[in-house]
């Protein structure tokens, strides 16, 4: 993943948010699921195909206290994992896929 990449959430994936801001992503197409914390939920909600991963990292840093200096690298790694598991994909040029 690159900081300038734009990802879009797979429409087959559903986010179930829990009361403590944690969530579970479920891909109905292949049955895969992923539990994630509040930061992962925030990243997931930002995958609209319009914002770059760098912009999402900036939003995460502003939204959460005590964000590590590695926030960009962490967002890139999470985005890469989501793509590998087919929870997200690269956006088409000009916006969402």
N, CA, C and O atoms as a GROMACS GRO file, in nm:
protein
  388
    1UNK      N    1   0.083  -0.118   0.000
    1UNK     CA    2   0.000   0.000   0.000
    1UNK      C    3   0.088   0.125   0.000
    1UNK      O    4   0.197   0.126   0.056
    2UNK      N    5   0.037   0.226  -0.064
    2UNK     CA    6   0.102   0.357  -0.068
    2UNK      C    7   0.013   0.458   0.003
    2UNK      O    8  -0.109   0.441   0.008
    3UNK      N    9   0.073   0.563   0.055
    3UNK     CA   10  -0.003   0.667   0.125
    3UNK      C   11  -0.105   0.734   0.034
    3UNK      O   12  -0.206   0.786   0.081
    4UNK      N   13  -0.079   0.733  -0.098
    4UNK     CA   14  -0.169   0.799  -0.192
    4UNK      C   15  -0.280   0.707  -0.243
    4UNK      O   16  -0.366   0.750  -0.319
    5UNK      N   17  -0.278   0.580  -0.201
    5UNK     CA   18  -0.383   0.487  -0.243
    5UNK      C   19  -0.517   0.527  -0.183
    5UNK      O   20  -0.524   0.581  -0.073
    6UNK      N   21  -0.620   0.498  -0.258
    6UNK     CA   22  -0.758   0.520  -0.213
    6UNK      C   23  -0.826   0.385  -0.218
    6UNK      O   24  -0.823   0.315  -0.319
    7UNK      N   25  -0.889   0.347  -0.106
    7UNK     CA   26  -0.958   0.219  -0.099
    7UNK      C   27  -1.107   0.240  -0.085
    7UNK      O   28  -1.153   0.342  -0.033
    8UNK      N   29  -1.180   0.142  -0.132
    8UNK     CA   30  -1.325   0.144  -0.116
    8UNK      C   31  -1.365   0.012  -0.051
    8UNK      O   32  -1.313  -0.094  -0.083
    9UNK      N   33  -1.459   0.023   0.042
    9UNK     CA   34  -1.508  -0.095   0.113
    9UNK      C   35  -1.584  -0.187   0.018
    9UNK      O   36  -1.658  -0.140  -0.068
   10UNK      N   37  -1.565  -0.316   0.035
   10UNK     CA   38  -1.639  -0.416  -0.042
   10UNK      C   39  -1.785  -0.410   0.002
   10UNK      O   40  -1.813  -0.420   0.122
   11UNK      N   41  -1.880  -0.395  -0.091
   11UNK     CA   42  -2.021  -0.386  -0.052
   11UNK      C   43  -2.076  -0.516   0.007
   11UNK      O   44  -2.184  -0.514   0.066
   12UNK      N   45  -2.005  -0.627  -0.008
   12UNK     CA   46  -2.047  -0.754   0.052
   12UNK      C   47  -2.011  -0.763   0.199
   12UNK      O   48  -2.052  -0.856   0.268
   13UNK      N   49  -1.934  -0.666   0.248
   13UNK     CA   50  -1.888  -0.668   0.387
   13UNK      C   51  -1.979  -0.580   0.473
   13UNK      O   52  -2.012  -0.467   0.438
   14UNK      N   53  -2.017  -0.638   0.586
   14UNK     CA   54  -2.104  -0.570   0.682
   14UNK      C   55  -2.025  -0.544   0.810
   14UNK      O   56  -1.953  -0.631   0.857
   15UNK      N   57  -2.040  -0.425   0.864
   15UNK     CA   58  -1.979  -0.390   0.992
   15UNK      C   59  -2.085  -0.401   1.100
   15UNK      O   60  -2.192  -0.340   1.091
   16UNK      N   61  -2.055  -0.480   1.203
   16UNK     CA   62  -2.142  -0.485   1.321
   16UNK      C   63  -2.065  -0.415   1.432
   16UNK      O   64  -1.962  -0.464   1.478
   17UNK      N   65  -2.117  -0.301   1.474
   17UNK     CA   66  -2.052  -0.225   1.581
   17UNK      C   67  -2.106  -0.269   1.716
   17UNK      O   68  -2.227  -0.288   1.734
   18UNK      N   69  -2.015  -0.285   1.810
   18UNK     CA   70  -2.052  -0.322   1.946
   18UNK      C   71  -2.060  -0.197   2.032
   18UNK      O   72  -2.018  -0.089   1.990
   19UNK      N   73  -2.113  -0.212   2.151
   19UNK     CA   74  -2.135  -0.098   2.241
   19UNK      C   75  -2.006  -0.028   2.283
   19UNK      O   76  -2.008   0.090   2.320
   20UNK      N   77  -1.894  -0.098   2.279
   20UNK     CA   78  -1.767  -0.043   2.324
   20UNK      C   79  -1.682   0.013   2.210
   20UNK      O   80  -1.560   0.030   2.225
   21UNK      N   81  -1.743   0.041   2.098
   21UNK     CA   82  -1.679   0.097   1.978
   21UNK      C   83  -1.591  -0.004   1.905
   21UNK      O   84  -1.521   0.033   1.810
   22UNK      N   85  -1.593  -0.128   1.946
   22UNK     CA   86  -1.526  -0.233   1.871
   22UNK      C   87  -1.624  -0.282   1.766
   22UNK      O   88  -1.742  -0.248   1.772
   23UNK      N   89  -1.577  -0.359   1.672
   23UNK     CA   90  -1.666  -0.406   1.567
   23UNK      C   91  -1.618  -0.536   1.506
   23UNK      O   92  -1.504  -0.579   1.526
   24UNK      N   93  -1.707  -0.595   1.429
   24UNK     CA   94  -1.676  -0.716   1.354
   24UNK      C   95  -1.714  -0.690   1.209
   24UNK      O   96  -1.826  -0.650   1.179
   25UNK      N   97  -1.618  -0.713   1.120
   25UNK     CA   98  -1.645  -0.706   0.977
   25UNK      C   99  -1.675  -0.847   0.929
   25UNK      O  100  -1.601  -0.940   0.960
   26UNK      N  101  -1.783  -0.863   0.853
   26UNK     CA  102  -1.821  -0.994   0.802
   26UNK      C  103  -1.840  -0.984   0.651
   26UNK      O  104  -1.918  -0.903   0.603
   27UNK      N  105  -1.768  -1.068   0.579
   27UNK     CA  106  -1.779  -1.074   0.433
   27UNK      C  107  -1.877  -1.184   0.397
   27UNK      O  108  -1.844  -1.302   0.407
   28UNK      N  109  -1.995  -1.146   0.354
   28UNK     CA  110  -2.099  -1.244   0.323
   28UNK      C  111  -2.067  -1.325   0.198
   28UNK      O  112  -2.125  -1.432   0.177
   29UNK      N  113  -1.976  -1.277   0.114
   29UNK     CA  114  -1.942  -1.349  -0.008
   29UNK      C  115  -1.854  -1.471   0.018
   29UNK      O  116  -1.864  -1.571  -0.052
   30UNK      N  117  -1.768  -1.462   0.122
   30UNK     CA  118  -1.679  -1.575   0.148
   30UNK      C  119  -1.681  -1.623   0.293
   30UNK      O  120  -1.609  -1.717   0.327
   31UNK      N  121  -1.761  -1.561   0.377
   31UNK     CA  122  -1.775  -1.605   0.516
   31UNK      C  123  -1.663  -1.561   0.607
   31UNK      O  124  -1.661  -1.600   0.724
   32UNK      N  125  -1.569  -1.482   0.559
   32UNK     CA  126  -1.457  -1.436   0.640
   32UNK      C  127  -1.504  -1.327   0.735
   32UNK      O  128  -1.593  -1.248   0.702
   33UNK      N  129  -1.444  -1.322   0.854
   33UNK     CA  130  -1.478  -1.217   0.949
   33UNK      C  131  -1.351  -1.166   1.014
   33UNK      O  132  -1.248  -1.234   1.017
   34UNK      N  133  -1.360  -1.045   1.067
   34UNK     CA  134  -1.245  -0.979   1.128
   34UNK      C  135  -1.294  -0.891   1.242
   34UNK      O  136  -1.376  -0.801   1.220
   35UNK      N  137  -1.245  -0.916   1.362
   35UNK     CA  138  -1.275  -0.829   1.476
   35UNK      C  139  -1.175  -0.714   1.473
   35UNK      O  140  -1.057  -0.733   1.443
   36UNK      N  141  -1.223  -0.595   1.505
   36UNK     CA  142  -1.134  -0.479   1.503
   36UNK      C  143  -1.174  -0.380   1.613
   36UNK      O  144  -1.289  -0.375   1.657
   37UNK      N  145  -1.076  -0.304   1.656
   37UNK     CA  146  -1.098  -0.205   1.760
   37UNK      C  147  -1.153  -0.074   1.705
   37UNK      O  148  -1.182  -0.064   1.586
   38UNK      N  149  -1.166   0.025   1.792
   38UNK     CA  150  -1.222   0.153   1.750
   38UNK      C  151  -1.148   0.220   1.634
   38UNK      O  152  -1.211   0.281   1.548
   39UNK      N  153  -1.016   0.209   1.631
   39UNK     CA  154  -0.940   0.270   1.522
   39UNK      C  155  -0.971   0.199   1.391
   39UNK      O  156  -0.989   0.264   1.288
   40UNK      N  157  -0.976   0.067   1.394
   40UNK     CA  158  -1.010  -0.009   1.274
   40UNK      C  159  -1.149   0.024   1.224
   40UNK      O  160  -1.171   0.034   1.103
   41UNK      N  161  -1.243   0.043   1.315
   41UNK     CA  162  -1.379   0.081   1.276
   41UNK      C  163  -1.377   0.218   1.208
   41UNK      O  164  -1.442   0.238   1.106
   42UNK      N  165  -1.302   0.312   1.265
   42UNK     CA  166  -1.292   0.446   1.206
   42UNK      C  167  -1.231   0.440   1.067
   42UNK      O  168  -1.278   0.507   0.975
   43UNK      N  169  -1.126   0.360   1.051
   43UNK     CA  170  -1.065   0.345   0.919
   43UNK      C  171  -1.164   0.285   0.822
   43UNK      O  172  -1.179   0.334   0.710
   44UNK      N  173  -1.233   0.180   0.864
   44UNK     CA  174  -1.332   0.113   0.778
   44UNK      C  175  -1.437   0.213   0.728
   44UNK      O  176  -1.469   0.217   0.610
   45UNK      N  177  -1.488   0.293   0.819
   45UNK     CA  178  -1.592   0.390   0.782
   45UNK      C  179  -1.540   0.497   0.686
   45UNK      O  180  -1.619   0.560   0.615
   46UNK      N  181  -1.410   0.518   0.682
   46UNK     CA  182  -1.350   0.619   0.594
   46UNK      C  183  -1.317   0.567   0.454
   46UNK      O  184  -1.277   0.645   0.368
   47UNK      N  185  -1.334   0.438   0.430
   47UNK     CA  186  -1.298   0.380   0.301
   47UNK      C  187  -1.407   0.407   0.198
   47UNK      O  188  -1.486   0.319   0.163
   48UNK      N  189  -1.410   0.531   0.152
   48UNK     CA  190  -1.512   0.574   0.057
   48UNK      C  191  -1.460   0.588  -0.086
   48UNK      O  192  -1.534   0.625  -0.177
   49UNK      N  193  -1.331   0.559  -0.105
   49UNK     CA  194  -1.271   0.570  -0.237
   49UNK      C  195  -1.230   0.711  -0.275
   49UNK      O  196  -1.174   0.732  -0.382
   50UNK      N  197  -1.257   0.805  -0.190
   50UNK     CA  198  -1.224   0.945  -0.220
   50UNK      C  199  -1.102   0.994  -0.142
   50UNK      O  200  -1.021   1.071  -0.193
   51UNK      N  201  -1.088   0.947  -0.019
   51UNK     CA  202  -0.977   0.989   0.066
   51UNK      C  203  -0.858   0.895   0.050
   51UNK      O  204  -0.875   0.774   0.037
   52UNK      N  205  -0.740   0.952   0.050
   52UNK     CA  206  -0.620   0.869   0.045
   52UNK      C  207  -0.597   0.808   0.183
   52UNK      O  208  -0.654   0.853   0.283
   53UNK      N  209  -0.514   0.705   0.187
   53UNK     CA  210  -0.481   0.645   0.316
   53UNK      C  211  -0.406   0.744   0.404
   53UNK      O  212  -0.419   0.739   0.526
   54UNK      N  213  -0.330   0.834   0.345
   54UNK     CA  214  -0.263   0.938   0.423
   54UNK      C  215  -0.366   1.032   0.487
   54UNK      O  216  -0.350   1.072   0.603
   55UNK      N  217  -0.469   1.067   0.414
   55UNK     CA  218  -0.574   1.152   0.470
   55UNK      C  219  -0.648   1.080   0.582
   55UNK      O  220  -0.683   1.141   0.684
   56UNK      N  221  -0.672   0.952   0.564
   56UNK     CA  222  -0.738   0.873   0.668
   56UNK      C  223  -0.650   0.867   0.793
   56UNK      O  224  -0.700   0.879   0.905
   57UNK      N  225  -0.520   0.849   0.774
   57UNK     CA  226  -0.427   0.847   0.888
   57UNK      C  227  -0.430   0.980   0.963
   57UNK      O  228  -0.426   0.981   1.086
   58UNK      N  229  -0.437   1.090   0.891
   58UNK     CA  230  -0.447   1.222   0.954
   58UNK      C  231  -0.575   1.233   1.035
   58UNK      O  232  -0.574   1.286   1.146
   59UNK      N  233  -0.686   1.184   0.980
   59UNK     CA  234  -0.813   1.185   1.052
   59UNK      C  235  -0.806   1.100   1.179
   59UNK      O  236  -0.858   1.140   1.284
   60UNK      N  237  -0.743   0.984   1.168
   60UNK     CA  238  -0.728   0.896   1.286
   60UNK      C  239  -0.648   0.967   1.393
   60UNK      O  240  -0.684   0.962   1.511
   61UNK      N  241  -0.540   1.032   1.354
   61UNK     CA  242  -0.454   1.103   1.451
   61UNK      C  243  -0.534   1.213   1.521
   61UNK      O  244  -0.515   1.236   1.641
   62UNK      N  245  -0.621   1.280   1.449
   62UNK     CA  246  -0.701   1.387   1.508
   62UNK      C  247  -0.814   1.332   1.597
   62UNK      O  248  -0.854   1.397   1.694
   63UNK      N  249  -0.863   1.215   1.563
   63UNK     CA  250  -0.979   1.159   1.633
   63UNK      C  251  -0.942   1.084   1.761
   63UNK      O  252  -1.022   1.080   1.855
   64UNK      N  253  -0.824   1.027   1.767
   64UNK     CA  254  -0.785   0.943   1.880
   64UNK      C  255  -0.666   1.002   1.954
   64UNK      O  256  -0.568   1.045   1.892
   65UNK      N  257  -0.674   1.003   2.086
   65UNK     CA  258  -0.563   1.051   2.168
   65UNK      C  259  -0.451   0.948   2.168
   65UNK      O  260  -0.473   0.829   2.147
   66UNK      N  261  -0.331   0.996   2.192
   66UNK     CA  262  -0.215   0.909   2.206
   66UNK      C  263  -0.194   0.819   2.084
   66UNK      O  264  -0.159   0.702   2.097
   67UNK      N  265  -0.214   0.875   1.967
   67UNK     CA  266  -0.190   0.801   1.844
   67UNK      C  267  -0.039   0.792   1.822
   67UNK      O  268   0.031   0.893   1.833
   68UNK      N  269   0.012   0.672   1.793
   68UNK     CA  270   0.157   0.658   1.775
   68UNK      C  271   0.206   0.729   1.649
   68UNK      O  272   0.128   0.756   1.557
   69UNK      N  273   0.335   0.759   1.647
   69UNK     CA  274   0.395   0.821   1.529
   69UNK      C  275   0.384   0.732   1.406
   69UNK      O  276   0.393   0.780   1.293
   70UNK      N  277   0.365   0.603   1.428
   70UNK     CA  278   0.355   0.507   1.317
   70UNK      C  279   0.214   0.496   1.260
   70UNK      O  280   0.184   0.400   1.189
   71UNK      N  281   0.128   0.593   1.288
   71UNK     CA  282  -0.012   0.582   1.246
   71UNK      C  283  -0.025   0.561   1.094
   71UNK      O  284  -0.107   0.480   1.052
   72UNK      N  285   0.053   0.630   1.014
   72UNK     CA  286   0.043   0.612   0.869
   72UNK      C  287   0.080   0.469   0.831
   72UNK      O  288   0.009   0.406   0.753
   73UNK      N  289   0.190   0.419   0.884
   73UNK     CA  290   0.231   0.282   0.854
   73UNK      C  291   0.126   0.182   0.900
   73UNK      O  292   0.102   0.081   0.833
   74UNK      N  293   0.064   0.209   1.015
   74UNK     CA  294  -0.040   0.121   1.068
   74UNK      C  295  -0.163   0.122   0.978
   74UNK      O  296  -0.222   0.016   0.953
   75UNK      N  297  -0.203   0.238   0.930
   75UNK     CA  298  -0.317   0.248   0.839
   75UNK      C  299  -0.286   0.176   0.708
   75UNK      O  300  -0.372   0.106   0.653
   76UNK      N  301  -0.165   0.192   0.657
   76UNK     CA  302  -0.126   0.124   0.533
   76UNK      C  303  -0.130  -0.028   0.552
   76UNK      O  304  -0.179  -0.099   0.464
   77UNK      N  305  -0.080  -0.076   0.664
   77UNK     CA  306  -0.080  -0.220   0.691
   77UNK      C  307  -0.222  -0.273   0.705
   77UNK      O  308  -0.253  -0.382   0.655
   78UNK      N  309  -0.308  -0.198   0.772
   78UNK     CA  310  -0.448  -0.240   0.788
   78UNK      C  311  -0.517  -0.242   0.651
   78UNK      O  312  -0.591  -0.335   0.620
   79UNK      N  313  -0.493  -0.139   0.571
   79UNK     CA  314  -0.551  -0.135   0.436
   79UNK      C  315  -0.504  -0.252   0.351
   79UNK      O  316  -0.583  -0.311   0.278
   80UNK      N  317  -0.376  -0.285   0.361
   80UNK     CA  318  -0.322  -0.398   0.288
   80UNK      C  319  -0.389  -0.528   0.332
   80UNK      O  320  -0.426  -0.611   0.249
   81UNK      N  321  -0.406  -0.545   0.461
   81UNK     CA  322  -0.472  -0.664   0.514
   81UNK      C  323  -0.617  -0.673   0.465
   81UNK      O  324  -0.664  -0.781   0.428
   82UNK      N  325  -0.686  -0.560   0.466
   82UNK     CA  326  -0.825  -0.559   0.418
   82UNK      C  327  -0.833  -0.599   0.271
   82UNK      O  328  -0.925  -0.671   0.231
   83UNK      N  329  -0.739  -0.552   0.192
   83UNK     CA  330  -0.739  -0.586   0.049
   83UNK      C  331  -0.705  -0.734   0.028
   83UNK      O  332  -0.768  -0.800  -0.055
   84UNK      N  333  -0.608  -0.784   0.100
   84UNK     CA  334  -0.571  -0.925   0.086
   84UNK      C  335  -0.687  -1.016   0.122
   84UNK      O  336  -0.704  -1.122   0.061
   85UNK      N  337  -0.767  -0.975   0.219
   85UNK     CA  338  -0.881  -1.058   0.263
   85UNK      C  339  -1.009  -1.025   0.187
   85UNK      O  340  -1.115  -1.080   0.216
   86UNK      N  341  -0.999  -0.934   0.089
   86UNK     CA  342  -1.112  -0.893   0.004
   86UNK      C  343  -1.224  -0.821   0.079
   86UNK      O  344  -1.341  -0.829   0.043
   87UNK      N  345  -1.184  -0.751   0.183
   87UNK     CA  346  -1.277  -0.664   0.254
   87UNK      C  347  -1.282  -0.526   0.188
   87UNK      O  348  -1.379  -0.452   0.204
   88UNK      N  349  -1.178  -0.493   0.114
   88UNK     CA  350  -1.168  -0.363   0.045
   88UNK      C  351  -1.088  -0.383  -0.083
   88UNK      O  352  -1.023  -0.486  -0.104
   89UNK      N  353  -1.095  -0.281  -0.169
   89UNK     CA  354  -1.023  -0.286  -0.296
   89UNK      C  355  -0.980  -0.144  -0.334
   89UNK      O  356  -1.033  -0.046  -0.282
   90UNK      N  357  -0.885  -0.137  -0.426
   90UNK     CA  358  -0.842  -0.006  -0.476
   90UNK      C  359  -0.959   0.062  -0.544
   90UNK      O  360  -1.035  -0.002  -0.617
   91UNK      N  361  -0.973   0.190  -0.520
   91UNK     CA  362  -1.079   0.269  -0.583
   91UNK      C  363  -1.041   0.300  -0.728
   91UNK      O  364  -0.923   0.308  -0.763
   92UNK      N  365  -1.140   0.316  -0.809
   92UNK     CA  366  -1.120   0.358  -0.946
   92UNK      C  367  -1.075   0.504  -0.945
   92UNK      O  368  -1.104   0.577  -0.850
   93UNK      N  369  -1.006   0.547  -1.048
   93UNK     CA  370  -0.966   0.688  -1.060
   93UNK      C  371  -1.089   0.777  -1.049
   93UNK      O  372  -1.193   0.750  -1.110
   94UNK      N  373  -1.075   0.884  -0.973
   94UNK     CA  374  -1.183   0.981  -0.962
   94UNK      C  375  -1.284   0.951  -0.853
   94UNK      O  376  -1.385   1.022  -0.843
   95UNK      N  377  -1.262   0.848  -0.771
   95UNK     CA  378  -1.356   0.825  -0.662
   95UNK      C  379  -1.379   0.678  -0.636
   95UNK      O  380  -1.290   0.595  -0.657
   96UNK      N  381  -1.498   0.648  -0.588
   96UNK     CA  382  -1.531   0.511  -0.544
   96UNK      C  383  -1.533   0.416  -0.662
   96UNK      O  384  -1.555   0.454  -0.777
   97UNK      N  385  -1.510   0.290  -0.628
   97UNK     CA  386  -1.510   0.186  -0.732
   97UNK      C  387  -1.649   0.152  -0.776
   97UNK      O  388  -1.667   0.067  -0.863
   0.00000   0.00000   0.00000
